[in-house]
Amino acid sequence: MTCIAASRRFVRVFALVIVVASAVRGLPLAASARDEGPRRPPNIILVLADDVGYGDFACLGNPIIKTPSVDAFWSQSVRFTDFHVSPTCAPTRSAIMTGRHEFKNGVTHTIFEQERLTPKATTIAQFLQSKGYSTGIFGKWHLGDEAAYRPDRRGFDETYIHGGGGIGQTYPGSCGDAPGNSNINPALLHNGVFEKTNGYCTDLFFKAATSWIDARRRTDKPFFAYIPLNAAHDPHVVPLAYYRQYLGKVPDETAKFYGMIENIDSNFGALLHKLDEWSIAENTLVVFMTDNGGTAGVKVYNAGMRGQKVTPYQGGTRVPSFWRLPSAFKGGVDCRALTAHIDIFPTFAAVAGANLNGEIARQVEGRSLLPLLQDPASSWPRRVLFTHVGRWGRGQAEAWKYKRCSVRDERWTLVNNAELYDLATDPGESKNVIDLHPEVAAALRSEYDRWWESIKPCLVNEDAVGPRLNPFKELYWKQFGGGPDAALLKRMDPTQPAVERR
Ligand SMILES: [Ca+2]
């Protein structure tokens, strides 16, 4: 059975999901659209911070960190308070790009070729490009470094990225960055050509994005700027000026992590200021969110949640998600509906005034958030979200079916097929009540089992063997000369036995 065929079967079984996939509505623009005649669709900016959790912002209760720009943005935004992503980096990125669970894209890991987004999927960038948008990515792609997988082939006109899952990484096969890179002065791939830089990674990505937006705003086309940062993923390398104030208050590693977030906050604030200065803030959708649960900050403050990145608990998947588009909806309000990264694709489509049809409608599993953005209390039918950490060894998918996974609805979450939590009364997932509510667990298990069958035909990267050299390193050496020594060659060797690779 093909992946799409599996999806079709799954969709037939779950009528609810059909509603989800087709619930895209056009965006009724504000009154000014009538006054000024036809106006172009809103611009879209998505800022995605890396490895930053729900508890890492002052506006969400962190007692230590200073995030004034995000706090101000929060006050102007619709804030989803129960918004979920995947437990790790590449999986979330693939779900954002496609509007469906990462396993449907073949993405079951962050490395070992299993981070590669199947080229058969249509990305939101491709979709928006087809609707007349200019598209740019600035930061961490992490959905395949080989040529066929890179963002210039996946719908982005402008690309300014590092390789692998983090600046300076080296893994066997396809996933790795340019040789010798660090957060400071990294070599970055700009439209297929490496540029040696002078600056800090996050500053560089925002600077490039801001310049690109400045050029695009002078054209007739709306733009989609995707800014998926590598910060604040480790290594926690950031100038001292950003973390000095946290030293002595939290562990040193957390201080640096907070410094990286403070740097993001500063850059984000500067970008928002530019939107105001250019008078495009009114008709630009800005989304600020993060890509998985918390990491280096969870011991300081985790917003009352259990778990963190790489876990199936709420702390692994619940993240900030702030949305602002003054021409279409009011901010300064919370929305408590159960929402997710798979909703981004259909929401962006709706904001662009475009319908999802044919294969794309079948691909997208999420729902447009526009009804909630326009009225956070509007009806939102029950839904079920599936989480699986993945990261199993080659050929081990079935053995991992119930490991590091959860399935939840608005009230209940079933974790590892063994723990049931009532999130309404126990958001910290501290009391397993599976013995008290076996019928609830059975119903969620049944939904999970059907979902698992639907993803099995989609695991297209399970047996993939990557290239001998990390593609970014090979490109770099072709441009600047040089090559790997024996030790580096061994680190990149994709034929290492699986037991050693994981
Ligand atoms: Ca991440």
Residues whose N, C-alpha, C, O or C-beta is under 5 A from the ligand:
A	BS01	CA	D50 D51 T88 C89 D291 N292
